[in-house]
Amino acid sequence: MMKKWNVVSNYNSDFVGTYAHIEAEPGDGTCYDLVITPDPYGGFLIVWPMSIGEVWRGFKDGEIKTLSKDVNPYSTQAIQKIWWKFVDELMLKEEVE
C-alpha cells in the first residue's frame, strides 16, 4: 500500500514532451523523489536523482529494467511498486480521454 503519493507535475496521456515528478512513500519506510520521462529508445526512464544516479526503464505493461550498474535490490522493489501505480494511473487517464 502506498503511504504517500503526489504527482508534482502535470503530464498528458501520450506523454510527448512532458515528464512527471513524483514523490512517493511505498510503505516500507522509504521515500522516493522520482522523475519519469519518455525514453527515445522505448518505454520511460525512471530516474532517482537523490541516489547515486539509479536509473530504470519502465514499460506500460508494468515491467521495469535496471539501467544502472550498482542498484540496491530494495530500491528496485520500491520503484516497481511506484511504477505499477504510475502505470495504473496513466492507463486510467488514457481510457478516460
HELIX and SHEET records of a PDB file:
HELIX    1   1 PRO A   73  VAL A   96  1                                  24    
SHEET    1   A 6 LYS A   4  VAL A   7  0                                        
SHEET    2   A 6 ALA A  20  GLU A  25 -1                                        
SHEET    3   A 6 TYR A  32  PRO A  38 -1                                        
SHEET    4   A 6 PHE A  44  TRP A  48 -1                                        
SHEET    5   A 6 GLU A  54  GLY A  58 -1                                        
SHEET    6   A 6 ILE A  64  THR A  66 -1                                        
END                                                                             
